[in-house]
Amino acid sequence: MTTTEEAIIAIMGPTGSGKSKIIDTLTGKSWSGAGLKSVTDHVRTVSLSLKPDRHGGRPVNVVLVDTPGFDDTHKSDSEVLEMIAGWLASKYSKGTCLTGIMYLHRITDNRMSGTPHRNLKMFGKLCGGDEEVGKKVVFVTTMWDKLREASVGVQRESQLKDFLRPMLDLGACTWRSQNTKEDAERLVRDMVQKPISNLPVLLQDELVDKKRPLNETEAARTLYTQYQALLAQHKATITDLENAAKKSQDATTLADLQAERQRIEGELEKTFEEAKKLKLGFFQRLFSRWRTSKGLNF
């Protein structure tokens, strides 16, 4: 990059991983909250000018792009995907590519499953498997200061690297956040100074170059898989509740089972409402067949 160019760095990761906090640190302004509730419920951009530093770093103009996580407390996963996709497609259609992407991960998460796994998988599908895109990615581990023993963090970092191996092999790297302004600025400078290409991330290529609808992208297909798993899980739970109800003669127990079944069915309907927002016709048909199948009565 030349000194007159403006770098664009997207910041992604789950709710509570420190996305807004790192922007606070860089800008000196307070945007983030104190808890794990989502601060960012839409894509927002913050402009930043870094002055020359004592290590010889040149002035840098940066646009930081703060994105909601796929476990957002205010938005569904499908809504988050639509927002991120819309922003990425809009910028790329105007000839703007990302300079870099930070993906933040809490080192305090003790296992690679559930929400961390889902977020990372979605991120991988959004980026794609091109080496030139991989070089733009930095996986930033946060909250090291929250660990009682540093050795625990080192072990978790090693496990994370094993999980990230496909992306690391494409040129992505990791960074331990020190939660200081100097460290955050050094990270941004490091990302900006890398030789970069104008290659888009996979989601941009699919939406703009290949002109695919959002529901036919790899990221959306990842949601398909999640919905399938959730559908199977809910159906199995409902069957278990039915069987338990048939064996019970206690009125209180039957009432509890009925309430639980209604809760599960409500969660299932909510999932398919998300699917419909992405116009996932396949899942609408699945849901229709499910609702017209056995009555699910106790």
C-alpha positions in Angstrom: 0.0 0.0 0.0 1.0 3.6 -0.6 0.7 6.3 2.1 -2.3 7.8 0.3 -4.3 4.6 0.3 -6.9 3.7 2.9 -6.7 0.2 4.5 -10.0 -1.6 5.2 -9.8 -4.2 8.0 -12.9 -6.2 8.9 -13.2 -7.4 12.5 -15.1 -10.6 13.0 -15.8 -13.1 15.8 -18.4 -14.2 18.3 -20.2 -11.9 20.7 -18.0 -11.0 23.7 -14.7 -11.8 22.0 -13.6 -8.2 22.1 -14.4 -6.8 18.6 -15.7 -3.5 19.9 -13.1 -3.4 22.7 -10.2 -3.5 20.2 -11.8 -0.5 18.4 -12.2 1.3 21.7 -8.5 0.7 22.4 -7.4 2.0 19.0 -9.6 5.0 18.9 -9.7 6.0 22.6 -13.5 6.1 22.5 -15.9 3.8 24.3 -18.3 1.7 22.2 -18.2 -1.6 24.0 -20.3 -2.9 26.9 -19.2 -4.6 30.0 -21.0 -7.9 29.5 -21.4 -10.6 26.9 -24.4 -9.0 25.2 -23.9 -7.9 21.7 -22.8 -4.3 21.3 -22.8 -4.3 17.5 -26.1 -5.3 16.0 -25.2 -4.0 12.5 -22.1 -3.5 10.4 -20.4 -0.2 11.4 -17.2 1.5 10.3 -14.8 3.5 12.2 -12.0 5.6 10.6 -8.6 5.7 12.3 -5.4 7.6 11.5 -2.2 6.1 13.0 0.7 8.5 13.4 4.3 7.5 12.9 5.5 5.4 15.8 8.9 5.1 17.6 9.7 1.9 15.7 9.6 3.7 12.4 6.0 2.9 11.4 4.6 5.2 8.9 1.3 7.1 9.1 -1.6 4.8 8.2 -5.3 5.6 7.5 -7.5 2.7 8.3 -11.2 1.9 8.2 -12.2 -0.6 10.9 -15.3 -2.6 10.1 -17.1 -3.9 13.2 -19.4 -6.8 12.5 -22.0 -8.7 14.6 -21.2 -12.3 15.5 -23.3 -15.3 14.4 -24.4 -15.7 18.0 -25.7 -12.1 18.2 -28.1 -11.4 21.1 -30.3 -9.2 18.9 -30.1 -10.8 15.5 -30.5 -14.3 14.1 -27.7 -16.0 12.3 -29.5 -15.5 8.9 -29.9 -11.8 9.6 -26.3 -11.5 10.5 -25.2 -13.3 7.4 -27.5 -11.0 5.3 -26.0 -7.9 6.9 -22.3 -9.0 6.4 -23.0 -10.2 2.9 -24.8 -6.9 2.0 -21.9 -4.8 3.2 -19.2 -7.0 1.5 -21.1 -7.1 -1.8 -21.7 -3.4 -1.8 -18.1 -2.5 -1.2 -16.7 -5.1 -3.7 -19.2 -4.0 -6.4 -17.6 -0.5 -6.1 -14.1 -2.0 -6.5 -13.2 -2.0 -2.8 -11.5 -5.1 -1.4 -10.5 -5.9 2.2 -7.0 -5.2 3.2 -7.2 -7.7 6.1 -9.5 -9.6 8.4 -9.1 -10.0 12.1 -11.0 -12.9 13.6 -11.2 -12.6 17.4 -11.3 -15.7 19.6 -11.5 -15.8 23.4 -8.7 -17.8 24.8 -10.9 -18.4 27.9 -13.2 -20.7 25.8 -12.2 -24.1 27.0 -13.2 -26.2 24.0 -13.7 -26.0 20.3 -17.3 -26.8 20.1 -20.7 -25.1 20.2 -20.7 -21.4 19.4 -16.9 -21.1 18.8 -17.0 -24.0 16.4 -20.0 -22.6 14.6 -18.6 -19.1 14.2 -15.2 -20.4 13.0 -16.9 -22.7 10.5 -19.0 -19.9 9.1 -16.0 -17.6 8.9 -14.1 -20.2 6.9 -16.9 -20.6 4.4 -17.2 -16.8 4.1 -13.4 -16.4 3.3 -13.0 -19.5 1.1 -9.8 -21.5 0.4 -7.7 -19.1 -1.8 -4.1 -18.6 -0.5 -4.2 -14.9 -1.4 -7.3 -14.4 0.8 -5.8 -16.6 3.6 -2.8 -14.2 3.8 -5.2 -11.4 4.8 -6.5 -13.2 7.9 -5.2 -12.9 11.4 -6.7 -14.9 14.2 -6.4 -12.8 17.3 -6.7 -14.5 20.7 -8.1 -12.3 23.4 -8.6 -12.3 27.2 -5.2 -13.7 28.1 -5.3 -11.6 31.2 -8.4 -13.5 32.4 -6.5 -16.8 32.7 -5.3 -17.9 36.0 -2.5 -19.9 34.4 -0.7 -18.9 31.2 0.0 -22.6 30.5 -3.7 -23.2 30.1 -3.8 -20.5 27.4 -0.8 -22.0 25.6 -2.5 -25.4 25.5 -5.8 -23.9 24.2 -3.9 -21.9 21.6 -2.3 -25.1 20.4 -5.7 -26.8 20.1 -7.0 -23.7 18.2 -4.1 -23.9 15.8 -4.9 -27.5 15.1 -8.5 -26.6 14.3 -7.3 -23.6 12.2 -4.7 -25.7 10.3 -6.4 -25.4 6.9 -6.5 -21.6 7.1 -3.0 -21.4 8.6 -1.7 -23.5 5.7 -3.2 -20.8 3.4 -1.1 -18.1 5.0 -3.3 -16.9 7.9 -1.5 -16.3 11.1 -2.3 -15.9 14.9 -1.7 -13.0 17.2 -1.9 -12.8 21.0 -3.7 -9.6 22.0 -2.0 -7.8 24.9 -5.0 -5.5 25.4 -3.0 -2.4 25.0 -3.1 0.4 22.4 0.5 -0.1 21.4 -0.1 -3.8 20.7 -3.3 -3.1 18.8 -1.6 -0.5 16.6 1.3 -2.9 16.0 -1.2 -5.5 14.8 -2.9 -3.0 12.4 0.4 -1.9 11.0 1.5 -5.5 10.5 -1.7 -6.2 8.6 -1.5 -3.1 6.5 2.2 -3.6 5.6 1.7 -7.1 4.2 1.8 -7.4 0.4 -1.9 -7.8 -0.4 -3.9 -8.7 -3.5 -7.3 -7.3 -4.7 -8.7 -10.8 -4.5 -12.2 -10.8 -2.9 -13.3 -13.2 -0.2 -15.3 -16.1 -1.4 -18.7 -14.6 -0.4 -17.9 -11.5 -2.4 -16.9 -13.6 -5.4 -20.1 -15.6 -5.2 -22.4 -12.7 -4.8 -20.9 -10.2 -7.2 -18.7 -12.0 -9.7 -20.7 -15.2 -10.0 -24.0 -13.4 -9.3 -25.3 -16.1 -7.0 -28.2 -15.4 -4.6 -27.2 -15.5 -1.0 -29.0 -18.8 -0.3 -26.7 -20.5 -2.8 -23.4 -19.4 -1.3 -21.1 -21.6 0.8 -21.8 -19.6 3.9 -25.6 -20.1 3.5 -25.0 -23.8 2.9 -23.3 -24.0 6.3 -26.5 -22.6 7.8 -28.4 -25.4 6.0 -26.3 -28.0 7.8 -26.9 -26.3 11.1 -30.7 -26.2 10.5 -30.7 -29.9 9.5 -28.9 -30.8 12.7 -31.3 -28.7 14.8 -34.3 -30.2 13.0 -33.1 -33.7 13.8 -32.3 -32.8 17.4 -35.8 -31.2 18.0 -37.6 -34.1 16.3 -35.8 -36.6 18.5 -36.5 -34.6 21.6 -40.2 -34.4 20.7 -40.3 -38.2 20.2 -38.7 -38.8 23.6 -41.3 -36.5 25.2 -44.1 -38.4 23.5 -42.8 -41.7 24.7 -42.3 -40.4 28.2 -45.9 -39.0 28.2 -47.3 -42.3 27.2 -45.7 -44.0 30.2 -46.8 -41.4 32.7 -50.1 -41.2 34.5 -49.2 -38.2 36.6 -51.1 -35.1 35.7 -48.3 -32.8 36.8 -45.7 -34.7 34.8 -47.9 -34.7 31.7 -48.4 -30.9 32.0 -44.6 -30.4 32.3 -44.0 -32.6 29.2 -46.7 -30.8 27.3 -45.0 -27.4 28.1 -41.6 -28.7 27.1 -42.9 -30.0 23.8 -44.5 -26.6 23.1 -41.2 -24.9 23.9 -39.3 -27.2 21.6 -41.8 -26.7 18.8 -41.5 -23.0 19.3 -37.7 -23.2 18.9 -38.2 -25.3 15.8 -40.6 -22.8 14.2 -38.1 -20.0 15.1 -35.3 -21.8 13.3 -37.4 -22.1 10.1 -38.4 -18.5 10.3 -34.7 -17.8 10.0 -34.4 -20.1 7.1 -37.3 -18.4 5.3 -35.5 -15.0 5.7 -32.8 -16.5 3.5 -35.4 -17.9 1.2 -34.2 -21.5 1.8 -36.9 -23.2 -0.1 -35.6 -26.7 0.6 -36.1 -26.1 4.4 -39.5 -24.6 3.9 -40.5 -27.9 2.2 -38.9 -29.9 5.0 -40.8 -27.9 7.6 -44.1 -28.2 5.7 -43.7 -32.0 5.6 -42.8 -32.1 9.3 -45.9 -30.1 10.3 -48.2 -32.3 8.2 -46.7 -35.6 9.4 -47.8 -37.3 12.7 -49.8 -35.0 15.0 -47.2 -35.2 17.7 -50.0 -35.5 20.2 -49.5 -37.1 23.7 
